[in-house]
Amino acid sequence: MNPAVLTPLLDWLDLAGVAIFALTGALVAAREKQTFVTMAFFALITGLGGGTMRDLFIGAPVFWIHDGWVAAVCLGIALLAWFTPTRWWEGRFLAIADGVGLTAYAVLGTAKALSYGVPPIPSFLMGVITGCVGGIVRDVIAGRPSILMRPELYVTAAALSASLTVLGELLTLERVVVWIVAALAGFALRLAAIGWQLSLPSYRE
């Protein structure tokens, strides 16, 4: 796959993932009663972190440096969080929205890595990294338990979306269909994990 064949669908997945992760970052700062500057910072690092690391790893131009709308979306989301009460975003809504961003970003990261000639397994890992790193950085800076330590399935949902994206490319299936199915499959797994507290077996000595 050549980078030039990336479609508007991936652009929309990119902005959706950025916006949703930016919201989760801004709300972390809002719950701590921080200033708007802090909220904007958290929105930026959460929304841009995973994609930035992906682009640096695969040797691509860092996406938000060359597209002025991306950082603007993060700052706009921070403004939205600043002018709305946090109770509007409490409960399962934010977890569900985060699941949308997680799986959309996993598909995007995988497809972009494949388009730059990255082999299948590293491309799969780029998808997982794209989906998860922003949230990890957010939690570390905020001094919160990392999303990696959540009992229910989270990284696994990103891994499902990424693996289906790679599989579809190996089977030379219609890419847009594969991307949609991969994102929906990962999101469905994340929803099931939220609803039924699904988790992988933990280590036992």
N, C-alpha and C positions, 0 to 999 in steps of 0.2 A: 504494500500500500504506500502510495506517495503522499507526503504531507498536503499536497495540493488537492487531494480528493476528500479531505475532511469536509463534512457537510454542515449546513446551517443547524441541523439537529444537534451536532456536537457543540456548536456555539451556544445554543440554548441550554444544553446540559451544563456547560461551563458556567454560564451566568446564574443558572438555578442553584448549582452547588455553591458558588461564591456567595450568593445572597443569603442562602439558608445558613451556611456556616458563619457568615458575618453576623447574622442575627443571634446565633447561639453565643458568639463571643461577646457581643455588646450586652447581652442580657446577663452574662456572668458578672460584668463590671457593674451593671445596673443593680443587681441584687446586693452588691457590696457598697452601694451608695457612692460610687466613684464619680469623677468629673466627666464631662463630655469628651475631653481629650483622651482620657483612659478608655472610655467606651469605644471611641473611634479606633484607638490602637488595638484593642482586643478584636474589634470587627475586622480590621485589616489582617492581623496575623492569623486569625482563624480562617478567614475567607481565602487568603492567598497562600498560606503556608504549604499545603500539600501540593498544589500546582507548581509553586516555585521550586520545591525540591525535585519534583518530577522533571521539570524542564532543565534544571542544572544537571541532573543525572544523565539525561538522554541527549544532551548537547543541543537543545532547542532554544530559540530566543525566549526569554522569560515572558510569559504570556501577558502579564499586566503592565510590563514596561512598554510594550508596543501597542496596547489597546487602552486608551485613556478612560474608556467606559467602565472598566473592571474596578479600578480603585474608586471611581465615582459611585458605583453601586454599593461598595462597602461603606463609604461615608454616608450615603443616603440611608442605608439601613441603620447605621448608628443614630442618625437624626430621628428616624422613625421610632427606635427604641427609647430615645431620650424624651420624646413627647408623648409616649404612651405608658400607662401603668404596667408594671411587670405582671400583674395578675391576669392581664389579657393573654399572656403567653404561657401561663402555668399549666400543669397537668400534662396530659399525653400529647397535646398538640405539638409542643416543641420536639418531643421525642420522635413523633411521626415525621415532622418536617425535617428533622435531622437525618432520619432514615432515607428520605428522598434525596437529600444532598449527598449522603454517603454513597448510595448506589449509583447515582448519576455521575458522580466524580470518579467512581471506580471504573465505570465504562469509559468515560472520557480519557482517564489516564492510561488505560490499557490500549485503547484505539490510537491515541496519539503516539505512544511508544512504538506500537507496531508500524505506524506510518513512517517513523524515522528509522526503520530497519532493525529495531531491537528484537532479539529472539523471543520466542513465546514465553518461556518461563520468566525472564527478567521483565517482559512486558506485563505479565500477570502481577508481579511484585510492584511494578510502577502504578498499576491500578489500585492496589491495596494502599500503597503509600499516599497516593493522591487523595484517597477517600478518608484516611485516618490521621495523617500527620498534623493538619491544622488543629484538630480537636485535642491532640496530644500536647502540642505546644501551648494551646490555650490553658489546659488544665495544669500544666507544669508551672506556668507563670502565675496563675491564680492560686497556686498552692492547694489544688484540689486533687482527689484521687483520680488517676488517669483513666480514660475510657478503656484502656487496655485491661484494667482491673475490674471492669464490670462483669458481674456473673452471667448475665444473659448474652446471647449471641450478638456481636457487633462487628468485629473485624471479620468474622465468618461470613456475614452478609455481603461485605465488600468483596471478599474472596470469591464468593459464588458469582457475583456479577462479573468480576474480572475474568474468572475461568471460563465462563460462557462466551465472553467476548473473544477470548483467544481461540476457543473451540470453533466458534463460527468462522473465524478467519482461516483456520486450518482446513475446515471443510469447504471453504470458498462459498459460503452461503451469502445471501443478500445482506449487506452490512447494516443498513438501517433497521431491518427486521431483527437482526441479531442484537443490535444495541438496545432496541426497545424491549425485547424479551429478556435480555440480561439484566437491564435495570429493574424491570418489573419483578423478576424472580428474586433478586437480592432484596428488593423492598418488601416483597411478600414474606420472606424469611425474617426480616427485621420486625415486621408487624407481628408475626407469630411469636417471636421472641419477647416482644413487649407485652403481648396479650397473655401468653402462657408461661412467661418467665423461663423460656427455653435456654439451656446452657450446655456447654460441653462438659464431659467428666473432668474433674479436677485431679491434680496429681496426688497420689497416695503413696506413702513410703512402704 
